[in-house]
Amino acid sequence: MATTSTAPAPLVAPISFEDTRIAFESKSDTDLRKMYALFAAMNNGSLVKAGGGLMQSALKFNFPGTKFLIKHSIFKQFCGGETIKECEPVIAELGRYHIGTILDYSVEGTGNDRSFDRTRDEILATIALAATTPNVPFSVFKVTGLMPTPLLEKVQAGAALTPDEQTTFERGRQRLDALCASAHQHGVRLFVDAEESWFQQTIDDLAEDMMRRYNQERAIVWNTYQLYRHDRLEALQAAHDRAAQGSYYLGVKLVRGAYMEKEARVAQQRGHATPINPTKQATDDLYNESLRYCVQHIDRISLCAGTHNEASSLLLTQLMQEAGLAPGDERVWFAQLYGMSDNLSYNLAHAGYHTAKYVPYGPVEAVMPYLLRRANENTAIAGQSSREFLLIQKELRRRQGRA
């Protein structure tokens, strides 16, 4: 009698990121040509450095037409608008393709209580919007927007705080609690962004304290792990153990990292060993291992893969398939920056995966530091801009062939 094989069917790639028709479905031919020109320019490191300095100087001295030019070029590509209201068309447009918006208030504070209160109130406004807008699945903030950076660093160093410093720290903690309490009240997920290593432990401790308070039923507060740091998987595993022991849920956003050059420079200045992995491959391996760990512990961990890396994104879809998780499982999200990697975002959303875009907003002048970091990041990451405009070129050729 013939026997029937019981071997499981081999996994198939659940998705392709090469479908430019889906990736750029929302863009007109004119939009694509403008994008191509912008990414081509950003691929020129010398042009980015010189142009960034000129733009900042022109804005500083209010040179006529500068703000208009920036707002309708690089700002339009990477930002949703200057206010929450201006972001509404972007939110609606992304929502048409089942992509969520994460409004990222990208104004860097001036370090005083008035600035910290203003940031708190702005984030509260994004939480209120998320509570009534299905297309806004998360809010996000940086702890340095709520309290002084030197104070966070002093706490991590274990130094005793003066009475005034203790009062300032407690005031910052109250701002943080106000955000998390509002998110919990409205059922809105809230990302705590990662920052520099010399005060990240303070941020981790604050975030976990908020998780103990507000993640009893599900993951409301999510902490961020920068996997270019060689110790982050261990930190994630330890956080999971504490969450399991404390019977609360762990919200985890995994990114590769945003401060590599600064981390290396400060470590050298202070005579410390660098916290950064020795190679990009080591970072990629650690990132992927962290994805595996989160999926293995999905009963306690909710996960957002914040990445522009195609291999890691594909791996997560395969890990979900292996674990029997549906693409639309509420505990797993993908996220990319607005204006970048549409081949990931739109194809993932089209295939039914929960996907969102980080959409920065704020006055043009105040968001310039963010925009210049995006330009420098695209220049620094080998092939990032080339990848973007080659995909755009591929889609333009496809449309011409169709015509």
Secondary structure, 3 states (H helix, E strand, C coil): CCCCCCCCCCCCCCCCCCCHHHHCCCCCHHHHHHHHHHHHHHCCHHHHHHHHHHHHHHHHCCCCCHHHHHHCCHHHHHCCECCHHHHHHHHHHHHHCCEEEEEEECCCCCCCHHHHHHHHHHHHHHHHHHHHCCCCCEEEECHHHCCCHHHHHHHHCCCCCCHHHHHHHHHHHHHHHHHHHHHHHHCCEEEECCCCHHHHHHHHHHHHHHHHHHCCCCCCEEEEEECCECCHHHHHHHHHHHHHHHCCCEEEEEECCCCHHHHHHHHHHHCCCCCECCCHHHHHHHHHHHHHHHHHCCCCEEEEEECCCHHHHHHHHHHHHHCCCCCCCCCEEEEEECCCCHHHHHHHHHCCCCEEEEEEECCHHHHHHHHHHHHHHHHHCCCHHHHHHHHHHHHHHHHHHHC
